[in-house]
């Protein structure tokens, strides 16, 4: 049985390998089955007043810190944990 992470990574790798061939990417790419994982994260964010996109982006950008202290990176408290973002 493959995990949602493995499915996501396989799809990501496929897209990267097809980066220069748009027609083939359109023909061959299939969205990965990631189960209910992302919907759970999105709904948990919404229930706690967090923007799901901002939350996921913060988790990805701070993955080492998330692994070190996962309890500090929940949708309801990550704003107090994450470093302030530099203006773009």
C-alpha positions, 0 to 999 in steps of 0.5 A, a space after each residue: 500500500 502506498 501512502 499519500 506522500 509517496 503518491 504525491 512525490 511520484 506525481 511531482 517527479 513525473 511532472 518534473 520529468 515532463 517539464 519540457 514536453 507540455 503535450 506529453 505532460 497533458 496526455 500522461 499526468 494524473 493527479 495523485 490520490 492523496 486521500 483525505 489528508 489535504 481536505 482534513 488540513 484545509 478544514 482544520 485550518 478553516 475551523 481555527 481561523 487560519 488561512 489554509 494556503 498560508 498554513 501549508 506554505 509556512 509548514 513547507 517553508 519551515 519543515 525542519 522546525 516542524 519536524 523538531 517541534 510539531 506541536 508548535 505548528 498546528 493551524 491554531 498556533 503556528 502564527 506564534 511559532 513561525 518566523 516573520 516573513 520578509 516582504 516580497 
